[in-house]
Amino acid sequence: MKIAAINVYQVDLPLKEGRYSWANGKYVEVFDCTVVEIETDSKITGYGEVCPLGPFYLPAYGPGVRTGVGELAPHLLGADPVEINKINHIMDTALLGHPYVKSAIDMACWDILGKHTGLSVCDLMGGKFGESVALYRAISQQAPDAMAKNIAGYRDEGYTKFQLKVGGDPDDDIARIHATREILDRGEVLIADANTGWLMHEAARVVDGVGKLDVYIEQPCKSYEECLTIRRRTARPFILDENIDGLQPLLRAYGDGAMDAINLKISKVGGLSKARQIRDLCVSLGIAMTIEDSWGGDIITAAIANLAQSTPERLRFSATDFNSYVTVQTAAGSPKRDNGCMSVVKGSIGLGIEPDFDSLGSPVAQYS
């Protein structure tokens, strides 16, 4: 089997809530999403997606995905897409860095491999654990009472895990955490996610101010060293996200005792192949994971579900259903939230999705 053509689509994904706000006044209202279609000479076609959280969250941005795919495409045409390790070697040789660019291509190759073998990506990645995957809901940054009200609404939809967007003024953030934890019951999970937004003295004030609450602290500061300092100043369980972008940072953090759990974002590490490597190492080391991505729609949600449900349940802290946040459906067959959980659709082959070309429109770039 050979790659015969690579087609690239761009689609805007508006938010149902209108705006998603997080640390230091950052926000997004419409996400710039890229879908990659890989056609083969065997008439099997695979799909992948990448959707950066704006240009100011990670070193990634929407138009950069499409430019990067244009750089990679000439090196990939004629390659066998089911030889996924070779595909990744080609990409890493042809384009240094830029892991997010490679993610959609790698994802599409897994979709092709599943269709070629008649198996789901979940099966290919080790098999299904459990009947469903528990989801968290991100709570956009607002005033404390508004965030508590949003949590109450999402509890009614079945969510029991909530990622509170903080990383602003320390006094406001302490109030946000207290107001939201107050309405939650025992067993419901609250994560205070600063998204690198605090300076160390601000983070120190917040962790002291919520020191008696049942709350996780996530990625308080920008650098790994700053986060490690705050980790050593608090007894609250600790999550790292932005700093864990590969195997080496994970091993360093594990050796330093820098976290209790990580957020594993597919595009941040370069695709499903590298996410699976990190996932398997975390399983061996006993590190719990939230399995997700930077953002996305139906195709990314399907990829998250397949990777998450092939992860042992005890190590699966949570996952994300991004397709429930946005107003545009880009594919049929993607998992849908059911009472705060999702699962790989029964009988899925590959990622289990079929693109909605009415939403995707015509390709913005074609390589053959």
C-alpha positions in Angstrom: 0.0 0.0 0.0 1.2 3.5 -0.8 0.2 7.1 -0.1 -1.3 8.4 -3.3 -2.5 11.8 -2.2 -2.8 14.1 0.8 -5.6 16.5 1.0 -5.9 19.3 3.6 -9.1 20.9 4.9 -9.6 24.0 7.1 -12.8 24.4 9.2 -13.8 26.9 11.8 -15.2 25.5 15.1 -17.2 28.1 17.0 -17.8 27.5 20.7 -21.3 26.8 22.1 -20.5 28.9 25.1 -19.3 31.7 22.8 -15.9 32.1 24.4 -13.3 30.0 26.2 -11.2 32.0 28.6 -8.2 31.0 30.6 -5.0 32.4 32.2 -3.9 36.1 31.9 -6.9 37.1 29.8 -6.4 34.7 27.0 -9.4 33.5 25.1 -10.7 31.9 21.9 -14.1 32.2 20.3 -13.6 30.2 17.1 -11.0 27.5 16.7 -8.9 27.1 13.5 -9.1 23.3 12.8 -7.2 21.3 10.2 -8.3 18.0 8.8 -5.9 15.8 6.8 -7.1 13.2 4.4 -4.6 10.5 3.2 -5.6 8.5 0.1 -3.9 5.3 -0.8 -3.5 3.3 -4.0 -5.5 0.6 -2.3 -8.6 2.8 -2.1 -8.4 3.0 1.7 -8.6 6.6 3.0 -7.6 7.8 6.5 -8.4 11.0 8.4 -6.7 13.0 11.1 -7.2 16.3 12.8 -5.3 18.9 14.7 -6.7 22.0 16.4 -4.3 24.3 18.3 -5.7 26.3 21.2 -4.9 29.6 19.5 -1.3 30.8 18.8 -0.5 31.7 22.5 -1.0 28.5 24.4 1.6 26.0 23.0 4.1 26.7 20.2 1.5 25.8 17.6 -1.0 27.7 15.5 -3.6 26.8 12.9 -2.0 28.1 9.7 1.3 26.5 10.8 -0.4 23.1 10.6 -1.2 23.5 6.9 2.2 25.0 6.0 3.9 22.1 7.8 1.9 19.5 6.0 2.9 21.1 2.7 6.6 20.7 3.8 6.0 17.0 4.7 3.8 15.9 1.9 6.5 15.4 -0.8 8.4 13.1 1.5 5.4 11.0 2.3 3.9 10.4 -1.1 4.7 6.8 -2.1 5.4 5.7 1.5 3.4 2.8 3.0 1.0 4.4 5.6 0.6 1.2 7.6 4.3 1.2 8.4 3.7 3.9 11.0 7.1 3.9 12.6 8.6 4.5 9.2 6.1 7.3 8.6 7.2 9.0 11.8 10.8 8.6 11.0 10.3 10.2 7.6 8.5 13.1 9.2 11.0 13.6 12.0 13.8 13.6 9.5 12.2 15.9 7.0 10.9 18.5 9.6 12.7 19.0 12.9 10.4 19.8 15.7 6.8 21.0 15.1 5.2 17.9 16.6 1.7 19.2 16.2 2.1 19.4 12.4 2.8 15.7 12.3 -0.1 14.7 14.6 -2.9 14.7 12.0 -0.8 12.7 9.5 0.1 10.1 12.2 -3.6 9.9 13.2 -4.7 9.4 9.6 -2.2 6.5 9.2 -3.7 4.8 12.3 -7.1 5.2 10.8 -5.8 3.5 7.6 -4.2 0.7 9.6 -7.4 0.0 11.4 -9.4 -0.1 8.1 -6.7 -2.3 6.5 -6.9 -4.8 9.4 -10.6 -4.5 10.2 -9.8 -3.4 13.7 -10.5 -0.3 15.8 -7.6 1.9 16.8 -8.5 1.0 20.4 -7.9 -2.7 19.5 -4.6 -1.9 17.8 -3.4 0.0 20.8 -4.0 -2.8 23.2 -7.7 -3.5 23.5 -10.6 -2.0 25.4 -10.6 -1.5 29.2 -14.0 -0.9 30.7 -17.3 0.1 29.1 -16.7 3.8 29.1 -14.3 6.7 29.8 -15.1 9.3 32.5 -14.8 12.9 31.1 -13.9 16.2 32.7 -15.5 19.5 31.8 -13.3 22.6 31.4 -14.9 25.6 33.2 -14.0 28.8 31.4 -12.6 31.6 33.6 -15.2 33.9 35.0 -16.3 35.4 38.3 -16.4 32.8 41.1 -20.2 32.6 41.3 -20.5 32.3 37.5 -18.0 29.4 37.5 -19.9 27.7 40.3 -23.1 28.1 38.4 -21.5 26.5 35.3 -20.3 23.6 37.2 -23.8 23.0 38.6 -25.2 22.9 35.1 -22.6 20.5 33.9 -23.1 18.2 36.9 -26.7 17.9 35.6 -25.3 16.5 32.4 -23.4 13.8 34.3 -19.9 15.2 34.7 -18.2 14.6 38.0 -14.7 16.0 37.1 -14.2 19.7 36.5 -11.1 21.6 35.3 -11.4 25.1 36.7 -9.5 27.8 34.6 -7.6 29.9 37.0 -4.1 31.6 36.5 -5.3 35.1 37.1 -5.2 37.4 40.2 -4.4 35.2 43.2 -7.2 36.5 45.4 -9.7 36.0 42.6 -8.4 32.5 42.0 -8.6 31.5 45.7 -12.2 32.7 45.6 -12.9 30.8 42.5 -11.6 27.5 43.9 -13.4 27.9 47.2 -16.7 28.8 45.5 -16.6 25.8 43.2 -15.3 23.2 45.7 -18.1 24.3 48.0 -20.9 23.0 45.7 -19.2 19.7 44.9 -19.8 16.4 46.7 -17.3 13.9 48.0 -15.9 11.9 45.1 -16.3 14.7 42.6 -13.0 16.1 41.3 -11.9 19.7 41.1 -8.7 20.7 39.2 -7.4 24.2 39.5 -5.6 24.6 36.1 -3.5 27.8 35.9 -2.2 27.0 32.4 1.2 28.4 33.3 -0.4 31.7 34.4 1.0 32.4 37.8 4.4 33.7 38.9 5.9 31.7 41.7 4.9 34.1 44.5 1.3 34.1 43.1 1.2 30.3 42.9 2.6 30.1 46.5 -0.3 32.3 47.7 -2.9 30.3 46.0 -1.7 26.8 47.1 -1.5 28.2 50.7 -5.0 29.7 50.3 -6.6 26.4 49.3 -4.4 24.2 51.3 -7.2 22.5 53.2 -9.5 21.9 50.2 -9.8 18.7 48.1 -8.4 20.2 44.9 -5.7 19.3 42.4 -3.2 21.9 41.3 -2.3 21.9 37.6 0.6 23.5 35.8 0.8 26.6 38.0 3.8 28.3 36.4 5.5 28.4 33.0 8.7 26.6 33.6 9.3 23.1 34.9 11.6 24.4 37.6 9.0 26.9 38.9 6.3 24.2 38.9 8.7 21.8 40.8 9.3 24.5 43.4 5.5 25.0 44.0 5.0 21.2 44.0 7.4 21.0 47.0 5.5 23.7 48.8 2.0 22.1 48.7 0.5 18.8 49.8 -2.3 19.1 47.2 -2.1 16.5 44.4 -0.2 18.0 41.4 -0.7 17.7 37.6 1.8 18.7 34.9 0.6 19.5 31.4 2.5 22.0 29.2 5.9 20.9 30.5 5.3 17.2 29.6 5.8 17.2 25.8 7.9 14.0 25.3 9.5 11.0 27.0 12.5 12.8 28.4 10.5 15.5 30.2 8.3 12.7 31.6 11.2 10.7 32.9 12.8 13.8 34.4 9.6 14.7 36.2 9.1 11.2 37.4 12.6 11.1 38.8 12.1 14.4 40.6 8.7 13.4 42.0 7.3 16.5 40.2 3.7 15.4 39.7 1.0 12.8 40.6 -0.6 12.9 37.2 -0.1 14.4 33.7 -2.2 15.7 30.9 -1.3 13.7 27.7 -2.2 15.8 24.7 -2.0 13.9 21.4 -0.8 16.8 19.1 1.5 18.2 21.8 3.7 15.1 21.6 3.4 14.5 17.8 0.5 12.1 17.3 -1.1 8.9 18.5 2.2 6.9 18.0 4.1 9.0 20.5 1.2 9.5 22.8 0.9 5.7 23.0 4.7 5.5 23.9 4.1 8.0 26.7 0.9 6.3 27.8 2.6 2.9 28.1 5.5 4.3 30.1 3.0 6.0 32.4 1.2 2.7 32.9 4.5 1.1 33.8 5.5 3.9 36.2 2.0 4.2 37.8 1.3 7.8 36.6 -2.3 8.6 36.1 -3.3 10.5 32.9 -5.9 12.7 31.4 -5.9 11.8 27.8 -6.9 14.6 25.5 -5.6 17.1 23.0 -5.2 20.9 22.7 -8.7 21.2 21.1 -10.7 19.7 18.2 -13.9 18.3 16.9 -15.3 14.9 16.0 -12.1 13.3 14.6 -9.9 14.3 17.5 -12.6 13.2 20.0 -12.7 9.8 18.3 -8.9 9.5 18.6 -9.0 10.5 22.3 -11.7 7.8 22.9 -9.6 5.1 21.2 -6.4 5.9 23.1 -8.2 6.5 26.4 -10.3 3.3 26.3 -7.2 1.2 25.5 -5.6 2.5 28.8 -6.1 0.6 32.1 -8.9 2.2 34.0 -7.0 3.0 37.2 -4.4 5.0 35.2 -7.1 6.9 33.3 -7.7 10.0 35.3 -10.1 11.4 32.7 -10.5 12.3 29.1 -12.2 15.1 27.0 -15.1 15.2 24.6 -14.2 18.2 22.5 -17.0 17.6 20.1 -19.6 18.6 22.8 -18.0 22.1 23.1 -18.3 23.2 19.5 -21.2 24.0 17.2 -20.0 22.3 14.0 -20.0 18.5 13.3 -17.1 17.5 11.1 -17.7 13.8 11.1 -20.3 11.1 11.7 -19.6 8.1 14.0 -17.6 10.0 16.6 -18.3 9.1 20.3 -20.9 11.2 22.0 -21.1 12.1 25.7 -23.5 10.0 27.7 -24.0 10.9 31.4 -20.4 12.4 31.7 -18.8 9.5 29.9 -17.9 8.4 26.3 -16.9 5.1 24.7 -15.5 3.9 21.4 -18.5 3.2 19.2 -19.2 -0.6 19.1 -18.1 -2.1 15.8 -15.8 0.8 14.9 -13.1 0.2 12.3 -10.1 2.5 12.4 -11.1 5.7 14.2 -14.7 4.9 13.4 -15.6 8.2 11.8 -16.8 9.3 8.4 -16.1 13.0 7.5 -18.9 15.4 6.9 -17.7 17.2 3.7 -20.6 19.6 3.8 -18.8 21.0 6.9 -15.3 20.5 5.7 -15.9 22.0 2.2 -13.3 21.7 -0.5 -9.6 21.1 0.2 -7.4 24.1 0.8 -4.4 22.2 -0.4 -3.8 18.9 -2.3 -0.6 16.9 -2.8 -0.3 14.0 -5.2 
